[in-house]
Amino acid sequence: MTASAAVAVPPADAAPHPGGRAMLVYGLLGFAAGLPFYMFSTVLVLRLQAHGVALTVLGFFAWVQLLPTLKFMWAPLLDRYDVPGFARFWGKRRGWIMLAQLGIVSAMAAMAWTSDDASLPLTALFAVLLAFWTTTLEVAADAWRIELFPTQDQQGPIVAANLWGYRSAMVAAGSGALLLADSGGWALAYLAIAVAAFLPFPILVAMRPAEARGGGRMVALLTGIGGGAAILGVVAAVTGTVGYVLLQAAAAIGIDAQSNVTPWVLGLCMVPFLAMAAALPWIRKAPPTAPIRTSTAIGPYVDFFWRYQYAAILLMAFVSLYRMGDVLALNLSKPMIKGLGYSLSQIGRADGVVALVASMVGVGLGGWMVTRRPMGWALAVGAVVAAIGNFGFVWLAHQGVSEAMLYVATALDQFGNGFAGAVFVVYLSLLVNPRYPGAQYAFLTGFAFLLPRMLAGAGGSMVNVIGYDGFFLLSGAVSLAAIPFLPLLTKIRAREDDA
């Protein structure tokens, strides 16, 4: 990889409005990122369960889903370095997207090769690699989106297209992969999803970007594939080595399948954020030449605290709270519905067309609202509809078993999730400094879902104490708890860049 300067961003009034081609490309990128997510989460857990893997071990595999929340650890590299070959012709952002797609295909092919799960460490290695490259694709695509369309009214439609693709892919992977596995085996399922996730690659290859530096498309492609293969090999070797060391260290200190490691992981994840908050008095006075502001590793994150000063603490509290209700409800809504007496087929039908249509409508209306209304109002409406979606499960629990009622509850939940998600993506995009779009967006989205996903692991214990009604009432109330932040958030302004 080669270092490069930050990408210049045109003024907001000079930036182009998203056209049909941009909408199509971002819909495909969302689709390509949404497909692998289920393959290292829900589908993988069902595959391991089918092979007789113990429930406690399945719990450890769930930690793979935390990798997207830690993307801030490598996101600065995507702002700082180019991918050899790809970047010379297609530019920095598309170069990383193309490399990430190669990583996704290779990781899913490896998961197909090990589909018997005879070696759980190998399965875990390839699942982590799949999560890593899927997250890298999202980081690069988000940075590219923020650079191309920096204003609120531009972000609305492009975010909607991206989320439409992402949510369509989740339905396709969640149902399609299982149908393929049932008829042709797990290897076929992973290979088929890998092919579908690779769709944007030839489209990006065919596009001649405006920022291309020199000709030679085929030379750039071959160089990129060769360099990409080397990068994939290095990442796999490093990941395998780190995984082996961690497993040995865990065994040495007595951590096994029965251990509760949640408090330790939560503490470790909070360390860098708490450290930056504690360092605010020094960060806000740091000149542009200070090492902490010029560092490739932490400079983009220090810049966020420098620009927003003490308001950064309020912003971090808000982003960690806004989607917490939806994340808490995600893992336990299906067990609750199953316990009410609904069959898997009924749940599957609700999660198919009903969930997809409701989610699409929610995303579309959320994307439209941020182009027509102030951001504070859009965020408030998003919090309310998300809360209604969670309260809908409480309502469902007190109805008789009726597929029509299940459709209503599912539609409310998915509409609220889609609406709030679209608004939230645009809001976070507007908070970042265009000099560090990839790193700062990764930082904000990682923090937004870190605490909710960690706390979701304790959802079962919470239900044992307060019951399903209490749990979903609590998750809805958490969504509403974000609203009191909004009057203060609308007054926050970032400092002007002094670099």
Summary of the structure (lengths in Angstrom):
residues: 499
radius of gyration: 22.1
end to end distance: 25.6
largest distance: 66.4
contacts: 1737
relative contact order: 0.13
helix: 79%
strand: 1%
